[in-house]
Amino acid sequence: MKRFCLFLMMAIAAIVSGAAMDSLENLSDRIQTHIDGLSSRDWDKNMDALVKIGEPAVSFLISAMNQPVQDSLWRQRRSAGALGRIGSPAAERALLEATHDGSLNIHVRRSAVEALGQIASPQALQTIKNIVQDIQFDVNLRSSGVYALKNFPGDDAVAILKRAMESDEPPIHYRAGEALAEMGSRKATAALLQGIRINPACLYDREVRSAIVNAPLEEALPVLIELLPSEKWSVRSSVVQILEEMGEAGVPALLNALSHSDPRTRWIAVRILSRIQPEGDFKTWLEMLKDRHWMVRNEAAVALVNHPSKEMIAPLIELMRNERSEVQIEAAWILGEKRATGSVDALISLLQEKGDAAWMAAVSLGKIRAQEAEKALLEGLRGNDMQVRRSSAWALHQMGLTANFDADMNQTEDPDDEIKFWINSNEWSVIK
């Protein structure tokens, strides 16, 4: 009986041992399959599976990371990423060695540096700091180190990233901006805002813009207003996008910017405000029609055209009496665009004054199709000012009154081709 029991136990042990061997072989096969899959389209699922396996996969991943470049660069890089997510001591040691292994492709070393950031141990931090601060290292390797610092929330990492934002090497300050934006702490955001004053190109990054949108207004708005007059269109565009996303929260700063000494700042402030508050106080835009810069006046005029209020008609008529012709022109244009029939008498008076704004008065009368302006427009057509003559001819054509021209106005001998076209054309303009 004893012998039988002993035999039975030995048999069971053999079966269990064989099953374990089969299980290990199956696990090895599964790990290798997932590693091979790191270069496929669904690499992320394979990486998740390897991370779930954990420590048993580490030696396989180390081997894959250190394979020659000819094998698969993406497999090497993603193997490093998987090691960083597993984060075991063996994985960390392998990554530390890879960061300094000059025989590895630079992109594999970059992935190893960023993977160390995921482990976020004191030794990993020290290694990353050494790489970032040593200009002997390749700039791309240092930039990966800069980005890896996002995983270390302490003041030390923020201070390094703040200095990196001031770098004149684009890969360094771009990645520093991304890292600070993703850190999301109050100190990180403050460092980011200070950094974009020096390198505003960091605003191109979506994460950076999002971080600034959510930053304390008292810190973010002064920086944004400061950057509005940038000579680079891409920077101005990024600032505009941020301010528009801020919405009503940014309105007070934008209203202050309307009196900024730089005309570009005033112009952009008008544009953003008119988008944020399309039905806001139109008196603001009436005031901006008096601005000395044409871009600001034009933007304010567009805002008034799009504003639904009819109460602005009387103030616009009053502005046509302004001593500056450029203000008269803007007011007359708005009244024409709004088809303000109540402004016809004032527009006729402006046309008959024969000043610099007379041509726009004629154009607006044509848009309104004010039949009662026929006599004044015919007089304008007979005048000596070519711009007024052209505008009057166009307006009369708009109203279908070209058949009423006097016989002494020779349709075929007018020296101006544009006037002849409007006199003789039977086609209606596209303006309705």
C-alpha positions in Angstrom: 0.0 0.0 0.0 2.8 2.4 0.9 4.6 1.6 -2.3 1.4 2.3 -4.3 1.0 5.7 -2.6 4.6 6.6 -3.3 4.2 5.6 -6.9 1.0 7.7 -7.2 2.7 10.7 -5.7 5.6 10.4 -8.1 3.1 10.1 -11.1 1.2 13.2 -10.0 4.5 15.2 -9.6 5.6 14.1 -13.1 2.2 15.2 -14.6 2.4 18.6 -12.8 6.0 19.1 -13.8 5.1 18.3 -17.4 2.2 20.6 -17.3 4.3 23.4 -15.9 6.9 22.9 -18.7 4.1 23.1 -21.2 2.7 26.2 -19.5 6.1 27.9 -19.6 6.6 27.0 -23.2 3.1 28.4 -24.0 3.9 31.6 -22.1 7.2 32.0 -23.9 5.4 31.6 -27.2 2.7 34.1 -26.2 5.3 36.7 -25.1 7.2 36.4 -28.4 4.0 36.7 -30.4 3.1 39.9 -28.6 6.6 41.2 -29.0 6.4 40.5 -32.7 3.1 42.3 -32.7 4.7 45.5 -31.5 5.5 46.4 -35.1 1.9 45.8 -36.2 -1.0 48.1 -36.5 -2.5 46.9 -33.2 0.8 47.3 -31.4 -1.0 49.0 -28.4 -3.0 45.8 -27.7 0.1 43.7 -27.8 1.9 46.2 -25.5 -1.0 46.0 -23.0 -0.8 42.2 -23.0 3.0 42.3 -22.3 2.5 44.7 -19.4 -0.2 42.5 -18.0 2.2 39.5 -18.2 4.7 41.6 -16.3 8.1 40.3 -15.0 8.2 37.1 -17.1 8.2 39.3 -20.2 11.1 41.5 -19.1 14.0 39.4 -20.4 12.3 39.0 -23.7 11.6 42.7 -24.0 15.2 43.6 -23.1 16.4 41.3 -25.9 14.0 42.8 -28.4 15.0 46.4 -27.4 18.7 45.6 -28.0 18.1 43.9 -31.4 19.9 45.4 -34.4 18.2 48.3 -36.2 17.7 46.1 -39.3 15.2 44.0 -37.3 12.5 46.5 -36.5 13.0 50.0 -35.1 9.4 50.3 -33.9 9.6 47.0 -32.1 12.7 48.1 -30.3 11.2 51.5 -29.3 7.9 49.9 -28.1 9.8 47.2 -26.2 11.4 50.0 -24.3 8.0 51.6 -23.7 6.7 48.3 -22.3 9.7 48.0 -20.0 8.9 51.4 -18.6 5.3 50.5 -17.9 6.3 47.2 -16.2 8.8 49.2 -14.1 10.5 46.3 -12.3 14.1 46.7 -11.1 15.4 44.5 -14.0 13.4 46.7 -16.5 14.8 49.9 -15.0 18.4 48.6 -15.1 18.0 47.7 -18.8 16.6 51.1 -19.6 19.4 52.9 -17.7 22.0 51.0 -19.7 20.1 51.6 -23.0 20.1 55.4 -22.5 24.0 55.4 -22.6 24.5 52.6 -25.2 25.9 54.4 -28.2 25.5 51.3 -30.4 21.7 51.6 -30.2 19.8 53.7 -32.6 19.2 57.2 -31.2 15.4 56.8 -31.4 15.6 53.6 -29.3 17.7 55.5 -26.7 15.1 58.3 -26.8 12.3 55.8 -26.1 14.4 54.4 -23.2 14.7 57.8 -21.7 11.0 58.5 -21.9 10.3 55.0 -20.5 12.5 55.9 -17.5 10.2 58.8 -16.9 7.3 56.4 -16.6 9.2 54.5 -13.8 9.8 57.8 -12.1 12.3 56.5 -9.5 15.0 58.7 -7.9 17.7 57.0 -10.0 15.6 57.5 -13.2 15.2 61.2 -12.3 18.9 61.7 -11.8 19.8 60.0 -15.0 17.2 62.1 -17.0 18.5 65.3 -15.4 22.1 64.4 -16.3 21.1 63.8 -19.9 19.0 67.0 -20.2 21.7 69.2 -18.7 24.7 67.8 -20.6 24.9 69.4 -24.0 27.3 66.7 -25.2 24.3 64.5 -25.7 22.3 64.6 -28.9 19.7 67.3 -28.9 16.9 64.8 -29.7 18.0 62.6 -26.8 17.9 65.7 -24.5 14.5 66.7 -25.8 13.2 63.2 -24.8 14.6 63.7 -21.4 12.9 67.1 -21.2 9.6 65.5 -22.0 10.1 62.7 -19.6 10.4 65.2 -16.7 6.6 65.6 -16.9 6.3 62.5 -14.7 8.2 64.2 -11.8 5.9 66.7 -10.1 8.5 68.2 -7.8 9.9 71.8 -8.0 13.3 70.4 -9.2 11.8 69.1 -12.5 9.7 72.3 -13.0 12.8 74.5 -12.6 14.7 72.4 -15.2 11.7 72.7 -17.6 11.5 76.4 -17.0 15.1 76.8 -18.1 14.5 74.5 -21.1 11.6 76.8 -22.2 14.3 79.5 -22.7 16.5 77.3 -24.9 17.2 78.5 -28.4 17.0 74.9 -29.6 13.5 74.3 -30.9 13.3 70.6 -30.0 14.1 71.5 -26.4 11.7 74.3 -25.8 8.9 72.6 -27.7 9.1 69.5 -25.6 9.5 71.6 -22.4 6.2 73.4 -23.3 4.5 70.0 -23.8 5.8 68.6 -20.5 4.8 71.7 -18.5 1.3 71.7 -20.1 0.8 68.0 -19.3 2.1 68.4 -15.7 -0.8 70.7 -15.1 0.2 72.0 -11.6 0.0 75.7 -10.7 3.8 76.1 -10.7 4.1 74.2 -14.0 1.5 76.5 -15.6 3.2 79.6 -14.3 6.5 78.4 -15.7 4.8 77.7 -19.0 3.4 81.2 -19.2 6.8 82.7 -18.5 8.4 80.5 -21.1 6.0 81.4 -24.0 7.0 85.0 -23.6 10.4 84.0 -24.8 9.5 81.2 -27.1 5.8 81.8 -28.2 6.1 79.1 -30.9 5.3 76.6 -28.2 1.7 77.8 -28.6 1.4 75.7 -31.7 1.0 72.6 -29.5 -2.6 71.8 -28.7 -1.8 70.7 -25.1 0.0 74.0 -24.5 -3.0 76.0 -25.7 -5.4 73.9 -23.6 -3.3 74.4 -20.5 -3.3 78.2 -21.0 -7.1 78.2 -21.5 -7.5 76.6 -18.1 -4.8 78.7 -16.4 -5.7 81.4 -13.8 -7.0 84.3 -15.8 -4.9 86.9 -13.9 -1.8 85.1 -15.0 -2.7 84.0 -18.6 -4.5 87.1 -20.0 -1.6 89.6 -19.6 0.7 87.2 -21.4 -1.8 86.7 -24.2 -2.4 90.4 -24.7 1.3 90.9 -24.8 1.7 88.4 -27.6 -1.2 89.7 -29.7 1.0 92.2 -31.7 3.5 89.4 -32.6 4.9 89.8 -36.1 4.4 86.1 -36.7 0.9 85.3 -38.0 1.1 81.8 -36.5 1.6 83.1 -33.0 -1.2 85.7 -33.4 -3.5 82.9 -34.7 -2.7 80.7 -31.7 -3.4 83.6 -29.3 -6.7 84.3 -31.0 -7.7 80.7 -30.7 -7.0 80.6 -27.0 -8.9 83.9 -26.3 -11.9 82.6 -28.3 -11.9 79.4 -26.3 -11.8 81.4 -23.0 -15.0 83.1 -24.1 -16.6 85.6 -21.7 -13.8 85.1 -19.2 -11.4 87.0 -21.5 -13.7 89.9 -22.3 -12.4 92.4 -19.7 -8.8 92.0 -20.9 -9.9 92.3 -24.5 -11.9 95.5 -23.8 -8.7 97.0 -22.3 -6.8 95.9 -25.4 -9.0 98.2 -27.5 -7.0 101.1 -26.3 -3.6 99.4 -26.8 -0.9 101.5 -28.6 -0.3 98.8 -31.2 -3.0 98.8 -33.9 -2.6 95.0 -34.6 -3.6 94.4 -31.0 -6.7 96.6 -31.3 -7.6 95.0 -34.5 -7.4 91.5 -33.2 -9.2 92.5 -30.0 -12.1 93.9 -32.0 -12.3 90.7 -34.0 -12.3 88.3 -31.0 -14.8 90.4 -29.1 -17.2 90.5 -32.0 -17.1 86.7 -32.2 -17.5 86.2 -28.4 -20.2 88.8 -28.1 -21.9 89.1 -31.6 -24.8 90.9 -30.0 -22.9 92.9 -27.4 -22.9 96.7 -26.9 -22.7 98.1 -30.4 -21.6 101.5 -29.0 -18.1 99.9 -28.6 -17.9 99.3 -32.3 -19.2 102.7 -33.2 -16.4 104.2 -31.1 -13.8 102.0 -32.8 -15.0 103.3 -36.2 -13.0 106.4 -35.3 -9.8 104.5 -34.9 -6.8 105.9 -36.8 -5.9 102.5 -38.3 -7.9 101.2 -41.2 -7.8 97.6 -40.1 -9.4 98.4 -36.8 -12.1 100.5 -38.5 -12.8 97.8 -41.0 -13.1 95.1 -38.3 -15.5 97.3 -36.3 -17.5 98.0 -39.4 -17.9 94.3 -40.0 -19.0 93.8 -36.4 -21.7 96.5 -36.8 -23.0 94.9 -40.1 -23.4 91.6 -38.3 -25.0 93.2 -35.2 -28.8 92.8 -35.2 -29.7 96.1 -33.5 -31.5 98.8 -35.5 -30.7 101.4 -33.0 -27.3 102.1 -34.5 -28.8 103.7 -37.7 -29.1 107.2 -36.1 -25.6 107.2 -34.7 -24.2 106.0 -38.0 -26.0 108.8 -39.8 -24.4 111.2 -37.4 -21.0 109.7 -38.1 -21.4 110.5 -41.7 -21.0 114.1 -40.6 -17.7 113.4 -38.9 -14.8 115.6 -40.0 -12.7 112.6 -41.1 -13.7 111.2 -44.5 -12.4 107.7 -43.6 -15.0 107.6 -40.8 -17.7 108.8 -43.2 -16.8 106.1 -45.6 -17.1 103.3 -42.9 -20.5 104.7 -41.7 -21.8 104.9 -45.3 -20.7 101.4 -46.1 -22.4 99.9 -43.1 -25.7 101.7 -43.9 -25.5 100.3 -47.4 -24.8 96.8 -46.2 -27.7 97.0 -43.7 -30.0 98.3 -46.5 -31.0 101.2 -44.1 -33.7 103.0 -46.1 -33.9 105.6 -43.3 -30.4 106.8 -44.2 -31.2 107.7 -47.9 -31.5 111.5 -47.3 -28.2 111.5 -45.4 -26.4 109.5 -48.1 -27.7 111.8 -50.8 -26.4 114.8 -48.9 -23.0 113.1 -48.5 -22.9 112.4 -52.2 -23.8 116.0 -53.1 -21.1 117.3 -50.8 -18.6 115.9 -53.3 -16.1 115.1 -50.6 -13.8 112.0 -50.3 -16.7 109.9 -49.1 -19.1 110.7 -51.9 -18.2 107.6 -53.9 -19.2 105.3 -51.0 -22.5 107.2 -50.6 -23.3 106.4 -54.2 -22.4 102.7 -53.7 -24.7 102.5 -50.7 -27.5 104.2 -52.4 -27.2 101.6 -55.1 -27.3 98.8 -52.6 -30.4 100.3 -51.0 -31.8 100.9 -54.5 -33.1 104.3 -53.5 -35.0 105.5 -56.5 -35.3 108.9 -55.0 -31.5 109.3 -55.4 -31.6 109.2 -59.2 -31.1 112.9 -59.7 -28.1 113.1 -57.3 -26.6 110.0 -58.9 -27.0 111.4 -62.4 -25.2 114.6 -61.2 -22.5 112.4 -59.8 -22.2 110.7 -63.2 -21.7 114.0 -64.9 -19.0 115.2 -62.5 -15.2 115.1 -62.8 -14.4 112.7 -59.9 -13.8 109.3 -61.7 -14.5 107.3 -58.5 -17.8 109.0 -58.0 -18.7 108.6 -61.6 -18.1 104.9 -61.6 -20.0 104.4 -58.3 -22.9 106.5 -59.6 -23.0 104.5 -62.9 -23.0 101.2 -60.9 -25.7 102.5 -58.5 -28.0 103.6 -61.4 -27.5 100.2 -63.1 -28.4 98.5 -59.8 -31.7 100.4 -59.8 -32.4 99.7 -63.5 -32.3 103.4 -64.3 -29.7 103.4 -67.1 -32.4 104.0 -69.7 -33.0 107.4 -68.2 -29.6 108.8 -69.1 -29.7 112.1 -71.0 -29.1 112.0 -74.7 -26.0 114.2 -74.2 -24.3 111.4 -72.3 -22.8 109.5 -75.2 -22.8 105.8 -74.2 -20.1 104.7 -76.6 -17.6 107.6 -76.2 -17.2 107.7 -72.4 -13.5 107.6 -71.7 -13.9 105.1 -68.9 -14.5 101.5 -69.8 -16.1 100.7 -66.4 -18.7 103.4 -66.8 -19.5 102.3 -70.4 -20.0 98.8 -69.1 -22.5 99.8 -66.5 -24.3 102.1 -68.9 -24.6 99.5 -71.7 -24.9 96.2 -69.8 -28.2 94.5 -69.6 -27.0 92.1 -67.0 -27.8 92.8 -63.3 -25.1 92.8 -60.7 -24.8 89.9 -58.3 -25.5 92.3 -55.4 -29.0 91.9 -54.2 
